[in-house]
Amino acid sequence: MTTFEVWAPTASGVDVDLPDGARPLRPSGRSGWWVLDAPDARHGTRYAFRVDGGDRLPDPRSVWLPDGVHAAAAVYEHDRFDWSDLGWEGRALEGGVMYELHVGTFSRVGTFDGVVSHLDHLVDLGVSHVELMPVAAWDGSRGWGYDGAAPWSVHQPYGGPDGLKRLVDACHDRGLAVVLDVVYNHLGPSGNYLSRFGPYFHDAYHTPWGQAVNLDGSGSDEVRAYVVDNAVSWLRDFHLDGLRLDAVHALHDERAMHLLEQLSVAVDDLADELVRPLLLIAESDVNDPRVVTQRGSWGLGVTAQWSDDFHHALHALLSGEGQGYYADFAADPWAALARTLTGAFFHDGAWSSFRGRSHGRPVDVESLPGWRFLGYLQNHDQVGNRALGDRLSATLSPGLLACGAALVLTSPFTPMLFMGEEWGAGTPWQYFTSYPDTGLGRAVSDGRVREFGEHGWAADEVPDPQDPATFERSKLDWDEPLRERHARLLDWYRELVRLRARSHELTDPWLGQVQVAYDADARWLVVHRGGLRVVCNLADEPQAVPLDEEPVRVVLAWDGAAAEAGALLLGATSVALVDTSAVESAPA
């Protein structure tokens, strides 16, 4: 038995087109909902809705669009999949290490099964959580996923819903939790038919990427239910361990209970039902600690959020870049990094020259643990939104990359790595699309050239998003980790992750316990994590970095280090971790 249901509150009639013809739905007991029981519709049966006799439209809640976002949906029976993870107990975020990847470029084949083929690499690296960039169906085969047009459906070129389940099952078999990036602030420009069914969008609000979802206007009860039910479905039906919520600052919501709080209630209830931890991780640009404050303390109850301020400070320090939103951090990157390591936010009510106003509010470091903030050296945005999609490995020395890795993986935050970062991937990660609509594709390509042309880039220097070669260039080269230069950095990442896992000092989440000393002129920095010290020499010459504690035992070092009275001798652009406590920590 298949029950077809759809919300179309202003329709006078709704039909479902099945292989043997159209059948009318009847009004259900819920306002605006239409329903039909179809005993002969089985797994794989194609169907489409017609509202008031109009065009054939895919089901807004279909999880399977095997023929693309403009075509009929297919009935999908979740119970057909044979899970092997029934003993999976989940993994909490505290103490974990996140790894962000894009399914289409992580492997040569660019599918969920392609990701499975490299999972042993992630296990060996020591990460605990895998974060998948969006997989909700969009128009075309290639893309970042943030222009999804069908929020419930799994992108068919990746392997569809069964493929995603195989990947999650394989991750759980290896002890890896899986977090999925989802986009609830807007939909993509092609294949979005929600407005044909009801008031899913708000005419008064717009996001930088399109019309805003209707979260607080007339009819928004059902729109919010659409979002919350979708989140629950990913976690329950696909056995996912968490969701990363894209750009929550673009969720225009003036209701007394914000959508984020409503989501956190629903996810916590499901976690209680499943008896395993479930995560919500926000991308937020407002620097408001209430996002990750518990609901009982007047927060929104989200588990964690990305910390761009930490990234910007670290990037400015290592690269010397100071354009755009890096300007405030580049003015004094040493102080900026110290401020974020001890307080999470740099803009905590301080002036933002990029915004032309003060921004953010302080974090209460006595009540909010650092693990609620994700810290990273690179991510998809900070690489892919550059004109050439160039990674830090394209411009920084191996020593500076090693320093950056050490500062991220010894931070009080939950570290997050971007795919390939761990071996200093030589492949870029560029912005790519594949819109079949040539007019839309041309507009995207021209917009990219225009955007970077304002910053001095010539038109022929900016990769064309619609060119398949842009996508191919962005795929990881899995031969690189076998080469000496890349293998050395990979070993460094592995050692740092292992040290973090066995060192209570590095998983101490309290920002108030972190101390940072630095000398901007001499270009050295020391981060205090309990009895451990992270000692960085960013100068181009070897030097002795002063330490105020003894004894000193070198735990890890990039280019070797030697302790002498009151100092640590380090090579140029190098880093070492030393133990200054009387009780030995993990062996080197």
Secondary structure, DSSP 8 states (H G I E B T S, - for coil): -EEEEEE-TT-S-EEEEETTEEEE-EE-SSTTEEEEEETT--TT-EEEEEETT---B--TT-S--TT-TTS-EE---GGGS--S-TT-----STT--EEEE-HHHHSSS-SHHHHHTTHHHHHHHT--EEEE---EE-SSS-S-STT-SEEEEE-GGGTHHHHHHHHHHHHHHTT-EEEEEE--S---SSS--GGGTS--EEEEEEETTEEEE-SSSTTHHHHHHHHHHHHHHHHHHS---EEEETTGGG----SSS-HHHHHHHHHHHHHHHHTS--EEEE--SS--GGGGS-GGGTS---SEEE-HHHHHHHHHHHH---SGGGHHHHTSHHHHHHHHHHHS-S-SSEEETTTTEEE-----TTTS-GGGEEEES--HHHHHTSTT---GGGTS-HHHHHHHHHHHHTSSSEEEEETTGGGT--S--------SSHHHHHHHHHHHHHHHHTTT--GGGS--TTSHHHHHHTS--TTGGGSHHHHHHHHHHHHHHHHHHH-TTTT---GGG-EEEEETTTTEEEEEETTEEEEEE-SSS-EEEE-S-S--EEEEESS-EEEETTEEEE-TTEEEEEE-SSS--S--
